[in-house]
Amino acid sequence: MKKLFRALIPCLLCSAMLAAFAGCGYDVEGLVPHGEKGSMMFLGVNYNESNSLSEGVKVEINFAHETAAQTETAYSVYVGADGAYQSVYTLPLSFAASEEYNAKNIQEDEIVPGVFAYTCSFPQSGVEIGLPATLFEENSGSFSIVLASADTDFSDESSLHAYDLEYTKDGDTVTLGR
């Protein structure tokens, strides 16, 4: 009986650690801005489900690219819906051409024929951004977080590679989800 308990203790500890770390990390969207294999860009979003509107609704974002570009291009993170997007964070100008933003451990899984899910390790720390309160004027709705260059045409939403979130608002509480 003593041996059984000694064997169970490491298993219980491992289970507790896995449960504690479940949900950590980013939900990742793989973005191919021009459809070119190998030019993938990644936007990771981490958020709390429950938020206070009066304290500000915040998400943590992270970003990386698969291969460094030949030239520096200005990229920003935009939020919005229905063709109306606003910049909430400007990436460093060196982002596109810097090796310091190369994604690590990229994995591609085909979840259904022709649809792929990507995971990667981000080489830089995430950035916390506040979402505009104007996104949450209705009691419920949805919005997108988009990593895009300054010359992106936001009128064609089907061409945007966005991280979509839904929300519900109850008084001061904003609940985010996918």
C-alpha positions in Angstrom: 0.0 0.0 0.0 2.9 2.4 0.8 4.4 1.7 -2.6 1.1 2.5 -4.3 0.9 5.9 -2.6 4.6 6.6 -3.5 3.8 5.9 -7.1 0.6 7.9 -7.1 2.2 11.1 -5.6 4.3 12.0 -8.8 1.2 11.3 -11.0 -1.0 13.5 -8.9 1.7 16.3 -8.9 2.0 16.1 -12.7 -1.8 16.2 -13.1 -2.0 19.3 -10.8 0.7 21.0 -12.8 -1.0 20.3 -16.1 -4.3 21.6 -14.8 -2.6 24.8 -13.5 -1.0 25.5 -16.8 -4.0 24.6 -19.0 -5.2 27.7 -20.9 -1.8 29.5 -20.5 -0.3 30.9 -23.7 -1.9 32.4 -26.8 -4.6 31.5 -29.2 -2.7 31.9 -32.5 -3.9 32.9 -35.9 -1.5 32.1 -38.8 -1.6 34.9 -41.4 -0.4 34.6 -44.9 -0.7 38.2 -46.1 0.0 37.5 -49.8 -0.7 33.8 -50.0 3.0 33.0 -50.3 4.1 29.8 -48.5 6.9 30.7 -46.1 5.8 34.3 -45.6 3.4 33.5 -42.7 2.9 36.1 -40.0 1.5 35.1 -36.6 -0.8 37.1 -34.3 -1.3 35.7 -30.8 -4.1 36.9 -28.5 -4.5 36.1 -24.9 -7.5 37.5 -23.0 -9.5 37.2 -19.8 -13.1 36.2 -20.2 -14.5 38.6 -17.7 -13.5 42.3 -17.9 -14.6 45.6 -16.3 -15.5 48.3 -18.8 -14.8 51.1 -16.4 -11.3 49.7 -15.8 -10.7 49.1 -19.5 -11.0 45.9 -21.5 -7.4 44.7 -22.2 -5.9 41.8 -24.3 -2.4 40.7 -24.6 -1.1 40.4 -28.1 2.1 38.9 -29.6 3.4 38.8 -33.1 6.0 37.1 -35.2 6.9 36.2 -38.8 8.1 33.1 -40.5 10.8 34.7 -42.7 12.3 38.2 -42.5 11.2 40.6 -45.3 13.7 42.4 -47.5 12.4 45.8 -46.6 11.0 47.4 -43.4 7.2 47.7 -43.6 5.0 49.5 -41.1 2.6 47.1 -39.4 -0.1 47.9 -36.8 -2.7 46.0 -34.8 -6.2 47.2 -35.6 -9.5 46.5 -34.0 -13.0 47.0 -35.3 -15.9 45.5 -37.3 -18.0 46.1 -40.4 -15.2 47.9 -42.3 -14.5 50.4 -39.5 -11.0 49.7 -38.0 -8.7 51.7 -35.8 -5.1 51.3 -34.9 -4.5 50.4 -31.3 -0.8 49.5 -31.4 2.0 50.1 -33.9 4.6 47.4 -34.2 8.3 48.4 -34.2 9.3 49.4 -37.7 12.0 46.7 -37.7 9.4 44.0 -37.2 9.1 42.8 -40.8 12.8 42.7 -41.5 14.2 41.7 -38.1 15.4 38.2 -37.4 14.5 38.9 -33.7 10.8 38.4 -34.6 11.2 35.1 -36.4 8.7 32.6 -35.0 10.0 29.5 -33.4 8.7 26.0 -33.6 6.1 26.5 -36.2 3.7 23.6 -36.5 1.0 23.2 -39.1 -2.0 20.8 -38.6 -4.6 20.3 -41.2 -7.8 20.2 -39.2 -10.1 19.6 -42.2 -9.1 19.3 -45.9 -7.6 22.7 -46.9 -7.9 24.3 -43.5 -4.8 24.5 -41.3 -4.2 25.4 -37.7 -0.9 26.8 -36.7 1.1 27.0 -33.5 4.4 28.7 -32.9 6.6 30.0 -30.1 6.9 33.8 -30.0 10.4 35.1 -29.6 9.4 38.4 -27.9 7.3 39.2 -24.9 3.6 40.0 -25.5 2.2 43.5 -25.3 -0.9 44.5 -23.4 -3.3 46.8 -25.3 -6.5 48.4 -24.2 -9.5 48.0 -26.5 -11.6 51.1 -27.3 -14.8 51.4 -25.2 -16.6 52.2 -28.4 -16.4 48.5 -29.4 -18.8 47.7 -26.5 -21.6 50.1 -27.1 -24.2 47.3 -27.8 -25.1 44.6 -25.3 -23.5 42.0 -27.5 -21.6 41.8 -30.7 -18.3 40.8 -32.3 -15.1 42.5 -33.4 -11.8 41.5 -35.0 -8.2 42.1 -34.1 -6.1 42.4 -37.2 -2.4 42.5 -37.8 -2.0 44.5 -41.1 0.3 46.9 -42.9 -0.5 50.6 -43.2 -1.8 50.2 -46.8 -4.4 47.5 -46.0 -7.8 47.8 -47.6 -10.2 47.2 -44.7 -13.3 47.5 -46.9 -12.8 43.9 -48.1 -13.1 42.0 -44.8 -12.9 38.6 -46.5 -9.2 39.4 -47.3 -8.4 40.3 -43.7 -6.7 37.6 -41.6 -8.4 38.5 -38.3 -8.7 37.1 -34.8 -12.4 37.3 -34.1 -13.9 37.7 -30.7 -17.5 37.9 -29.5 -18.6 39.9 -26.4 -21.6 40.3 -24.2 -22.0 43.3 -21.9 -24.0 43.2 -18.6 -23.7 46.6 -16.8 -19.9 47.2 -16.3 -18.9 43.5 -17.0 -17.8 42.6 -20.6 -17.4 38.9 -21.3 -15.1 38.0 -24.2 -15.2 34.6 -26.0 -14.7 33.0 -29.4 
